[in-house]
Amino acid sequence: MRCVNLSNNFDLELIKIRKMNRRKFIAESSAIGLIPMISGYPVLNYLENGKNEIKKESGVPRMSMPTLTNSIWYIGHLMSILMSGDDTNGSFALMHGFEIQGLEPPPHTHTREDESFYVMDGEIKYTVGNNNFNAKKGNWVFLPRNIQHSFKVVTKQAEVLIHLSPGGFEGYFREMSEPAKELVIPPHPQGPPDIKRIVETAMRYGILFPEEIKKLADSHS
């Protein structure tokens, strides 16, 4: 039986990252299963989400909770960005929030990150591809990238933790929101949402929508 020196092979692959284009390195390394072993490998997707640099203080131990500093009002929702991609070297983002019945997003597909929901209270019905999940308190739902999903809030509202891997998409919520004035769910929006702005902004963060949603957005031009 031939023995393989994994340590030497790993060192050689790391040297490649200094000699070749990052995308080529990732494409070649993923074929041999090397990428999951490299610390910080989600940073490429994080940069694609509009980030040009990683903050110097990222990757340090920290603790967080919802505060006025990290909380936003997003179209009738209260959301708190507990950990952003800036905090985790791009590897993930974590948000706390309340999903509101009647204010659910249209069906959409993430192309840059996997999204997960942990239901802390309430009930939400998720449709992910051909799968349906009726999530209640204590359930965790994983929504892989490149698979269309949607959801309906069964209860009046539902308290959730939202995990994004890699981080970056939290920037969409910042861009579409205003700073929370209080740590309370804001009033229900008056009138229909600006679907054109929602679709155009989300698409800049790698979100895909069905054709009927894009046509609806175009009709609001």
N, C-alpha and C positions, 0 to 999 in steps of 0.2 A: 504494500500500500504506500502510495506517495504522500508524504506529509507536506502541507502548505503552510508557509510562514505568513500568517495573516497580518502580523504586526508590520513586517517589511512591505507587504503588498499595500497595506493601508497608508504607510508613509509615502510610498511611490505615488499613490493616487492623490494624496494631499499636495504633493509637489506640482501635479498637473494644474491645479487651480491657479498657480502663478504663471503658467505658460500658455494657457489656452483661454478662449472666450468662455465666460461663465456658463452661458447657455449650452455650449458644446460639452463642457465638463459635466453639467447636470444630466444632459441627455445620455452620455456614455456611462456615467456612474450609476444612473437609475437601473440600467440593464443588469448590473451585477449586484444590486441591492446595497450599494454603498451609501446612498443619500441619507437613509434614516440614521446612520452612525455619525453624521457630521453635525456638530452643534451649530444651531442657527441656520439650517438649510432653508427654512421658510422665508428668509429675508428677500429672496428674489421676487416672490409673489407679493410681498409687502411693498417693495419698491414699485411694482407694477400698479399698485393701488394708489399711486400718486405721491408716494413718499420719496424724497430725494436723499434723505440721510437718516441715520439712526441716532437718536439722542445719546449723548455721552453717558447719561445716568441710567440708560436702559440696562436691564438684566440684573439689577441689584434687588436684594430682598425688600419686600414692602408689604404693607397691609392696607386694605382699603374698605370703605363703606360708602353708602350713598350720602353725598353732601351737596350743598348748593354749588360748590366749585366744580363737581364732576357730573352734575345733573342737567338735563335738557328737557324741554317740552317739544315733542315731535308729533304734530298733527293729532292732538288729543291724547297723547301718551306721555307718561312720566318715565324717563329712562336715565339711568346712571351708568357712566362708563367707569367701571371699577378698575379695570386694567386695559390699557390701550396697547396697540402694537409698539408704541414708543416705549412703554414700560417693560416689554418682554422681548426686546430685540427682534420684534416682528413675528415671533412664533405664534402668538394667539392674542385675542382680545376677549374680555369678559364684561358683559353688561347685565345690570339688574333692571327690570322694567315691568310694566303692566300692559298686557295686551287687552284691548277694549273691543267688546262685541260691536260689530258694525263698522269697525275701522280697520279691518284686516287688509293686507296688501293683495294685489291681484296675483294670479299664478306667475311664478318667475323661476329662473334658474341661475344659481351662482356658478361662475366659472373659475373663480380664483380662490375660494375658500370653502371649507366644510362648515356647516352651521349646526349647532345642537341647542336644544331647549331642555331645561330642567324645570318642571312645573312645581312651583312652591305652593300654589293655592289655585283653586279653580279647575276648569276643564277645557281642553282644546282638542279639536279633531283635526289631525294632520293628514294630508294626502301627498304622498311622495312616490312619484312614478305610478305604479299600479298597486301601491300599498296604502292602507288606511290604518291610522293609529289613533285610538281614543285615549288621550293622555290626561291623567288626573294627578292629584298631589302625590309627589314622590316619583313620578315617571320621568325618564330621560329619553328624548327622541333625537336620533342622529339623522341629519339631512345631508347626504353627500353632495359634493359639487357635481355639476353637469347632469343632475337629475331634477326635473321640474318639481316644485312643491308649492303647496298652498295650505292654508289652515283657516278654520272657523272657530271662534271663541264660543263655546257652548254656554258658559256662565256669563253673567254681566261683564265680568272682567277676570283676568287670570294673572297671577304674579309669577314671573319667570326669571330664570337666569339664562342668558344667551351667550354661547361660546362660539367664537369665530376662529378658525385655524386655517391659514395664518391670519394675523391681524391685518387691519387696514380698512375693512368695510365699515368700521365704526365711524370713519370719516364721512360717510354718506349721511349718517344720522346727525352729526355735527352740522354739516352743511345745510341740511333741510330743517333745522330746529332753531329755537331761540333758547337762551339760558333760562333755566327754571327759576321762577321768582319765589317759589315755595316748594317744599318736598311733598307736593300733593298732585294728584292727577288733574291736569288743566281742564277747563270747560270743553265740552264737545264742539268741534269746529262748526261754524255757521256756513252752510252751503257746501257744495261738493269740493273735494280737494283739487289742487292744481295737478291733474294727471299728467299733463305735458311735462311740467317741471320734474315731477317724480320720476317719470320714465327716462327723461334725458339725463338727469343726475345719476340715477341708478346705473344706467348703461355705461357711464364713464367709470363706474366701479366694477365693470365686468358682468353686470346683470343682464340676462336675456329675458325677453318677454314674448308671449305668443303674438302672432300677427294681428289678431283682433284687438289686443291691448295697444299695440303700436299705432294701429289705425285710429283707435279712439283718441290717443294722445295727439296724433296729427290733426284730427278734426277740431282740436281745441287751439290750433295755432292762431 
